[in-house]
Amino acid sequence: MRVKFNEGKQREFFIKVMLIISCPSLNELKNRLVGISYSSLKNYLSGRRLISESFLNDLCNLSGLKKEDFDFELVKDNWGQSKGGKKSKRNGPIKNRT
């Protein structure tokens, strides 16, 4: 599941976590969190990507925050993905080419 914060609240959450754990930059946060790239952290901070529920739990455990204190909703992992080939021109009716 993915976590969808209200507009601008995901950034506030990240900044609050970074202040609590005395982390001055995203690069330092990347060093403390194994398996998360710097570009992913930038996308999470800006709100371009939704964070996973397990990553939210990890950040809450690391900082001591309670996730119940934040206003968010859980959405499916495939939330926001395009419909892909369902509406593409190639999947339309086949015309005879003579």
N, C-alpha and C positions, 0 to 999 in steps of 0.2 A: 504494500500500500504506500501511497505517496501522501505527503502532508501539504495541504494548500492553506497558507496563511492569508489573512485579509491583506489588502493593498498596503505595501510598505512595512508590514509587520514582520516579515521574514528577515529583513535587514535589521530591524530593531532586536529581534531574537539573537541573531549572530553577534551583534555588537554587545549585547548584554552578556552573552556567554564569554566573549573575548575579554571583557572588562573583569568579570568574576575570576577567570583563571589567569589574569595578568598576562595576556597575550597581546603584544603590541602590533602585530601585523598578521596578514593571512599566511605569509610565508612561514612564520613561526607556528601558526596553527597547523599548517601542513606538516611540519616536522613532528608535531605532537600526535597527530592522527595518522595512523598507518593505513595506506591504501586509498587515500583521497588525494587527487592531484590538485595543483594550484589553480588550474583553469576551472575545474569543477567547483572549487571553493568560491572563486570569483563569480561564477554563474549562480551559485546558491545565494551569495551575499546580495547580488543585484536583483534576485528574484526571477531571473530568466528560466531557471530550472527549479522544479520542486524537489525537496529533500525526501528521502525515504524515511519511513517510520522508524526503522532500526537506527538510522543515523541520528534522528531526533532523540531517540532514547540514549544513544551514546553521548551526545552533547549534554543532555540533561543530567546523566550520571556523572559526567566529567565536571560539570559546573555546580551541581547540587540544586539546580532549578527543578521545579515540578512542572510537567507538561500541562497539567490541568490549569495552570495560571495563564496560559496563552490561548487565544481564540484562533482555532484552525479547524479544518475539516479533513477527513481522510477520503481520498479518492483512489480509484483503481490504478494499477501501475501503467496501464495503457491510456490514461487520461490525456487528452490533447493530441494524440497521434492523428495524422491525417488518414483519410479513408483509403489512401493508396490507390490501388488499381481498380477499385470498384467503380470509379467514375471516369476512368481514363478513356481516351478515344479508341485505344486499341481493343478494349473489351466491349466495344459497341457491336452492333450487328455487322456481320461479314457481308460485304457486297461482292458480287461477281465481277471480276475484272476481265473483261473480254476485249 
